[in-house]
Amino acid sequence: MNANIIALILKKWSIFISIRYSQDVKDSLVKLHQEVRSLKSLAEEFGPSKDSIAIWFK
């Protein structure tokens, strides 16, 4: 199978791959959000969705 086709398939299905974040990472992102950072900026920079960070914040 062509490498480009494989890359396209992986990209398409990557939304279904679950990534587990350590408690330290979660705590760090929550602390940044509490201090001044928006959920959007944290999600864009570090990868977890805004919704995930919001859940950790609760």
HUGIWO-V236211 format. One record per backbone hydrogen bond with DSSP energy under -0.5 kcal/mol. CO is the residue of the C=O (numbers start at 1). NH is the residue of the N-H. Records with the same first field share a line. If there is no record, write none. Layout:
CO: NH / NH
This chain:
2: 6
3: 7
4: 8
5: 9
6: 10
7: 11
8: 12
9: 13
10: 14
13: 16
14: 17
22: 26
23: 27
24: 28
25: 29
26: 30
27: 31
28: 32
29: 33
30: 34
31: 35
32: 36 / 37
38: 42
39: 43
40: 44
41: 45
42: 46
43: 47
49: 53
50: 54
51: 55
52: 56
53: 57
54: 58
